[in-house]
Amino acid sequence: MITTTASTRSRRRAAMTTAAASTTVDQYDHAAAATYLMKHAGTTALAVLDGQRSDQPIGCITETDIAAAMAQGKDLDETRIRDLIAHGHAGSAQSAMAHI
């Protein structure tokens, strides 16, 4: 079978879409979900999307945010991502979004 340029472009576009989807989380997701996605995506930060408008980024969550929550004794299965980026991290999270 001969691969055409159009099908190659389609495969690249699909791969990019899949990669983008795996590096985002919803602000209402649990922190444990962010940890799981970071591990499996091989990244240290995830874009956080607004739960009402899923295409609207509102910040980011990093390994450091997760580690700080764990150090404070928070249960990652009960802690929402919005709780980790809202307390003192909102300004830095939004400026960090410019770099993602």
C-alpha positions in Angstrom: 0.0 0.0 0.0 1.3 3.4 -0.9 1.1 6.1 1.8 -0.2 9.4 0.5 0.7 12.8 1.8 -2.8 13.4 2.9 -3.0 10.2 5.0 0.4 11.0 6.6 -0.9 14.4 7.5 -4.1 12.9 9.0 -2.0 10.5 11.1 0.2 13.3 12.4 -2.9 15.4 13.2 -4.5 12.5 15.1 -1.2 11.9 17.0 -1.0 15.6 18.0 -4.7 15.6 19.1 -4.2 12.5 21.2 -1.0 14.0 22.8 -2.8 17.2 23.6 -5.7 15.4 25.1 -3.5 13.3 27.4 -1.7 16.4 28.8 -4.8 18.3 30.1 -7.0 17.8 33.1 -10.2 19.4 34.2 -10.1 21.7 37.3 -12.7 19.4 38.9 -10.6 16.2 38.5 -8.9 14.6 41.5 -5.2 15.3 42.1 -4.6 11.5 41.8 -5.8 11.7 38.2 -3.3 14.4 37.4 -0.5 12.3 39.0 -1.5 9.3 36.9 -1.6 11.4 33.7 1.8 13.0 34.4 3.4 9.6 34.9 1.9 8.1 31.8 2.5 11.1 29.6 6.0 11.4 30.8 5.6 15.1 31.8 5.9 17.2 34.9 3.0 19.6 34.2 -0.5 19.5 32.8 -2.7 22.3 31.5 -5.8 22.7 33.6 -9.0 23.3 31.7 -12.2 25.1 32.8 -14.9 22.5 33.6 -17.6 24.6 31.9 -15.6 25.3 28.7 -13.3 22.4 28.2 -11.2 24.2 25.6 -10.4 27.1 27.9 -7.2 26.7 29.9 -7.2 28.3 33.3 -3.8 27.4 34.6 -1.5 24.4 35.1 -0.6 21.9 37.7 2.9 20.6 38.3 4.7 17.8 40.1 5.6 20.4 42.7 2.0 21.2 43.4 1.3 17.5 43.8 4.3 17.0 46.1 3.3 20.0 48.2 -0.2 18.5 48.6 1.3 15.2 49.7 3.7 16.9 52.1 0.7 18.6 53.7 -1.0 15.2 54.2 -3.7 15.7 51.6 -5.4 12.7 50.2 -4.9 12.9 46.4 -8.1 10.8 45.8 -10.1 13.5 47.6 -8.3 16.7 46.7 -9.5 18.5 43.6 -7.1 20.1 41.2 -8.8 23.4 41.5 -7.9 23.4 45.2 -4.2 23.0 44.4 -4.0 25.7 41.8 -6.2 28.2 43.6 -4.3 28.7 46.8 -1.3 30.9 46.1 -0.6 29.3 42.7 -3.2 31.0 40.5 -1.0 33.9 39.4 2.0 31.7 38.7 -0.1 29.1 37.1 -1.6 31.5 34.6 1.8 33.0 33.7 3.1 29.4 33.3 0.4 28.7 30.8 2.1 31.1 28.4 5.0 28.7 28.3 3.1 25.5 27.6 
